Amino acid sequence: MKMAKKKINYRVQNIVATTSLEKPVPLTKLARTQPNTEYNPETFPGLVLRIKEPKSAVLVFSSGNLVCTGTKSVAQVKKVIDEVIKQLKKINVKVEIKPKITVQNIVASGSIDMTLNLNYLALEMENIEYEPEQFPGLVYKLIEPNATFLLFSNGKFVCTGTKNKSQLEFSMNQLMNDLKIVLKNNKR
């Protein structure tokens, strides 16, 4: 089996991004006037604002800090933040700045188009957690860049922890190189 030719197919499933509007937001007023909100300050200090398109949820804090989840690209994150700003304008909160968006985490899933012997990988690779009685996937942690993979025996994976596309792709290439070394040693 030639691993160097293996193509990694993946899709971004979720991006978590943060920003600050640099002004306070009256959460009670926002909750009372906007139907797409959930706010229960006794259990959580943030308000959940659901956006239909692109489908996402934004945690809005009274400080003006936002956490956006559910988008699949940075362009979608920008659209969602613009939508939040439009909704805030309806309650007379005028945001004068262009918010700086920081990606905190990217979650991607995909396939490396090969079956994996997870028991063998657990014995031969470092930075592995594998408890098949608890969970069918193997957890493989890269140190640099900081990324965590869930690997399944059918070759499917989930990658989390990267902050941009180049880190994501570098992590996947690192995974493939590490697998190639371990599987090459297996053939000896």
Contacts in CASP RR format, 6 or more apart in sequence:
PFRMAT RR
TARGET T0000
AUTHOR 0000-0000-0000
METHOD contacts of the structure
MODEL  1
MKMAKKKINYRVQNIVATTSLEKPVPLTKLARTQPNTEYNPETFPGLVLR
IKEPKSAVLVFSSGNLVCTGTKSVAQVKKVIDEVIKQLKKINVKVEIKPK
ITVQNIVASGSIDMTLNLNYLALEMENIEYEPEQFPGLVYKLIEPNATFL
LFSNGKFVCTGTKNKSQLEFSMNQLMNDLKIVLKNNKR
1 114 0 8 1.000
1 183 0 8 1.000
3 114 0 8 1.000
3 176 0 8 1.000
3 179 0 8 1.000
3 180 0 8 1.000
3 183 0 8 1.000
3 184 0 8 1.000
4 180 0 8 1.000
6 112 0 8 1.000
6 113 0 8 1.000
6 114 0 8 1.000
6 176 0 8 1.000
7 113 0 8 1.000
8 110 0 8 1.000
8 111 0 8 1.000
8 112 0 8 1.000
8 172 0 8 1.000
8 173 0 8 1.000
8 176 0 8 1.000
9 110 0 8 1.000
9 111 0 8 1.000
9 113 0 8 1.000
10 108 0 8 1.000
10 109 0 8 1.000
10 110 0 8 1.000
10 111 0 8 1.000
10 157 0 8 1.000
10 159 0 8 1.000
10 168 0 8 1.000
10 172 0 8 1.000
11 72 0 8 1.000
11 108 0 8 1.000
11 109 0 8 1.000
11 110 0 8 1.000
12 72 0 8 1.000
12 73 0 8 1.000
12 106 0 8 1.000
12 107 0 8 1.000
12 108 0 8 1.000
12 168 0 8 1.000
13 72 0 8 1.000
13 107 0 8 1.000
13 108 0 8 1.000
13 109 0 8 1.000
13 158 0 8 1.000
14 69 0 8 1.000
14 70 0 8 1.000
14 71 0 8 1.000
14 72 0 8 1.000
14 105 0 8 1.000
14 106 0 8 1.000
14 107 0 8 1.000
15 68 0 8 1.000
15 69 0 8 1.000
15 70 0 8 1.000
15 71 0 8 1.000
15 72 0 8 1.000
15 73 0 8 1.000
15 74 0 8 1.000
15 76 0 8 1.000
15 77 0 8 1.000
15 103 0 8 1.000
15 105 0 8 1.000
15 106 0 8 1.000
15 107 0 8 1.000
16 67 0 8 1.000
16 68 0 8 1.000
16 69 0 8 1.000
16 70 0 8 1.000
16 103 0 8 1.000
16 104 0 8 1.000
16 105 0 8 1.000
16 106 0 8 1.000
17 67 0 8 1.000
17 68 0 8 1.000
17 71 0 8 1.000
17 74 0 8 1.000
17 77 0 8 1.000
17 101 0 8 1.000
17 102 0 8 1.000
17 103 0 8 1.000
17 104 0 8 1.000
18 65 0 8 1.000
18 66 0 8 1.000
18 67 0 8 1.000
18 68 0 8 1.000
18 101 0 8 1.000
18 102 0 8 1.000
18 104 0 8 1.000
19 65 0 8 1.000
19 66 0 8 1.000
19 68 0 8 1.000
19 81 0 8 1.000
19 99 0 8 1.000
19 100 0 8 1.000
19 101 0 8 1.000
19 102 0 8 1.000
20 63 0 8 1.000
20 64 0 8 1.000
20 65 0 8 1.000
20 66 0 8 1.000
20 99 0 8 1.000
20 100 0 8 1.000
21 64 0 8 1.000
21 65 0 8 1.000
21 66 0 8 1.000
21 85 0 8 1.000
21 88 0 8 1.000
21 93 0 8 1.000
21 95 0 8 1.000
21 97 0 8 1.000
21 99 0 8 1.000
22 64 0 8 1.000
22 95 0 8 1.000
22 97 0 8 1.000
22 99 0 8 1.000
23 64 0 8 1.000
23 93 0 8 1.000
23 95 0 8 1.000
24 62 0 8 1.000
24 63 0 8 1.000
24 64 0 8 1.000
25 47 0 8 1.000
25 60 0 8 1.000
25 61 0 8 1.000
25 62 0 8 1.000
25 63 0 8 1.000
25 64 0 8 1.000
25 88 0 8 1.000
25 93 0 8 1.000
26 62 0 8 1.000
26 91 0 8 1.000
26 93 0 8 1.000
27 39 0 8 1.000
27 41 0 8 1.000
27 46 0 8 1.000
27 47 0 8 1.000
27 60 0 8 1.000
27 61 0 8 1.000
27 62 0 8 1.000
28 39 0 8 1.000
28 41 0 8 1.000
29 91 0 8 1.000
30 37 0 8 1.000
30 39 0 8 1.000
30 47 0 8 1.000
30 49 0 8 1.000
30 60 0 8 1.000
30 87 0 8 1.000
30 88 0 8 1.000
30 91 0 8 1.000
31 37 0 8 1.000
31 38 0 8 1.000
31 39 0 8 1.000
31 47 0 8 1.000
33 90 0 8 1.000
33 91 0 8 1.000
34 49 0 8 1.000
34 87 0 8 1.000
34 90 0 8 1.000
34 91 0 8 1.000
36 49 0 8 1.000
36 50 0 8 1.000
36 51 0 8 1.000
36 52 0 8 1.000
37 47 0 8 1.000
37 48 0 8 1.000
37 49 0 8 1.000
37 50 0 8 1.000
38 47 0 8 1.000
38 48 0 8 1.000
38 50 0 8 1.000
39 46 0 8 1.000
39 47 0 8 1.000
39 48 0 8 1.000
45 61 0 8 1.000
45 62 0 8 1.000
46 59 0 8 1.000
46 60 0 8 1.000
46 61 0 8 1.000
46 62 0 8 1.000
47 59 0 8 1.000
47 60 0 8 1.000
47 61 0 8 1.000
48 57 0 8 1.000
48 58 0 8 1.000
48 59 0 8 1.000
48 60 0 8 1.000
49 57 0 8 1.000
49 58 0 8 1.000
49 59 0 8 1.000
49 60 0 8 1.000
49 84 0 8 1.000
49 87 0 8 1.000
50 56 0 8 1.000
50 57 0 8 1.000
50 58 0 8 1.000
51 57 0 8 1.000
51 58 0 8 1.000
51 80 0 8 1.000
51 83 0 8 1.000
51 84 0 8 1.000
54 70 0 8 1.000
54 71 0 8 1.000
54 72 0 8 1.000
54 76 0 8 1.000
54 79 0 8 1.000
54 80 0 8 1.000
55 70 0 8 1.000
56 68 0 8 1.000
56 69 0 8 1.000
56 70 0 8 1.000
56 71 0 8 1.000
56 76 0 8 1.000
56 80 0 8 1.000
57 68 0 8 1.000
57 69 0 8 1.000
57 70 0 8 1.000
58 66 0 8 1.000
58 67 0 8 1.000
58 68 0 8 1.000
58 69 0 8 1.000
58 80 0 8 1.000
58 81 0 8 1.000
58 84 0 8 1.000
59 66 0 8 1.000
59 67 0 8 1.000
59 69 0 8 1.000
60 66 0 8 1.000
60 84 0 8 1.000
66 81 0 8 1.000
66 84 0 8 1.000
66 99 0 8 1.000
67 104 0 8 1.000
68 77 0 8 1.000
68 80 0 8 1.000
68 81 0 8 1.000
71 77 0 8 1.000
71 80 0 8 1.000
74 101 0 8 1.000
74 103 0 8 1.000
77 101 0 8 1.000
77 103 0 8 1.000
78 101 0 8 1.000
81 99 0 8 1.000
81 101 0 8 1.000
85 95 0 8 1.000
85 99 0 8 1.000
88 94 0 8 1.000
88 95 0 8 1.000
89 95 0 8 1.000
103 163 0 8 1.000
103 164 0 8 1.000
104 163 0 8 1.000
105 160 0 8 1.000
105 161 0 8 1.000
105 162 0 8 1.000
105 163 0 8 1.000
106 159 0 8 1.000
106 160 0 8 1.000
106 161 0 8 1.000
106 162 0 8 1.000
106 163 0 8 1.000
106 164 0 8 1.000
106 165 0 8 1.000
106 167 0 8 1.000
106 168 0 8 1.000
107 158 0 8 1.000
107 159 0 8 1.000
107 160 0 8 1.000
107 161 0 8 1.000
108 158 0 8 1.000
108 159 0 8 1.000
108 160 0 8 1.000
108 162 0 8 1.000
108 168 0 8 1.000
109 156 0 8 1.000
109 157 0 8 1.000
109 158 0 8 1.000
109 159 0 8 1.000
110 156 0 8 1.000
110 157 0 8 1.000
110 158 0 8 1.000
111 154 0 8 1.000
111 155 0 8 1.000
111 156 0 8 1.000
111 157 0 8 1.000
112 155 0 8 1.000
112 157 0 8 1.000
112 175 0 8 1.000
112 176 0 8 1.000
112 179 0 8 1.000
113 155 0 8 1.000
114 155 0 8 1.000
115 153 0 8 1.000
115 154 0 8 1.000
115 155 0 8 1.000
116 138 0 8 1.000
116 151 0 8 1.000
116 152 0 8 1.000
116 153 0 8 1.000
116 154 0 8 1.000
116 155 0 8 1.000
116 179 0 8 1.000
117 153 0 8 1.000
118 130 0 8 1.000
118 132 0 8 1.000
118 137 0 8 1.000
118 138 0 8 1.000
118 151 0 8 1.000
118 152 0 8 1.000
118 153 0 8 1.000
119 130 0 8 1.000
119 132 0 8 1.000
120 182 0 8 1.000
120 186 0 8 1.000
121 128 0 8 1.000
121 130 0 8 1.000
121 138 0 8 1.000
121 140 0 8 1.000
121 151 0 8 1.000
121 179 0 8 1.000
121 182 0 8 1.000
122 128 0 8 1.000
122 130 0 8 1.000
122 138 0 8 1.000
124 182 0 8 1.000
124 185 0 8 1.000
124 186 0 8 1.000
125 140 0 8 1.000
125 178 0 8 1.000
125 182 0 8 1.000
127 140 0 8 1.000
127 141 0 8 1.000
127 142 0 8 1.000
127 143 0 8 1.000
128 138 0 8 1.000
128 139 0 8 1.000
128 140 0 8 1.000
128 141 0 8 1.000
129 138 0 8 1.000
129 139 0 8 1.000
129 141 0 8 1.000
130 137 0 8 1.000
130 138 0 8 1.000
130 139 0 8 1.000
136 152 0 8 1.000
136 153 0 8 1.000
137 150 0 8 1.000
137 151 0 8 1.000
137 152 0 8 1.000
137 153 0 8 1.000
138 150 0 8 1.000
138 151 0 8 1.000
138 152 0 8 1.000
139 148 0 8 1.000
139 149 0 8 1.000
139 150 0 8 1.000
139 151 0 8 1.000
140 148 0 8 1.000
140 149 0 8 1.000
140 151 0 8 1.000
140 175 0 8 1.000
140 178 0 8 1.000
141 147 0 8 1.000
141 148 0 8 1.000
141 149 0 8 1.000
142 148 0 8 1.000
142 149 0 8 1.000
142 171 0 8 1.000
142 174 0 8 1.000
142 175 0 8 1.000
145 162 0 8 1.000
145 167 0 8 1.000
145 170 0 8 1.000
145 171 0 8 1.000
145 174 0 8 1.000
146 161 0 8 1.000
146 162 0 8 1.000
147 159 0 8 1.000
147 160 0 8 1.000
147 161 0 8 1.000
147 162 0 8 1.000
147 167 0 8 1.000
147 168 0 8 1.000
147 171 0 8 1.000
147 174 0 8 1.000
148 159 0 8 1.000
148 160 0 8 1.000
148 161 0 8 1.000
149 157 0 8 1.000
149 158 0 8 1.000
149 159 0 8 1.000
149 171 0 8 1.000
149 175 0 8 1.000
150 157 0 8 1.000
150 158 0 8 1.000
151 157 0 8 1.000
157 175 0 8 1.000
159 168 0 8 1.000
159 171 0 8 1.000
159 172 0 8 1.000
159 175 0 8 1.000
162 168 0 8 1.000
162 171 0 8 1.000
END
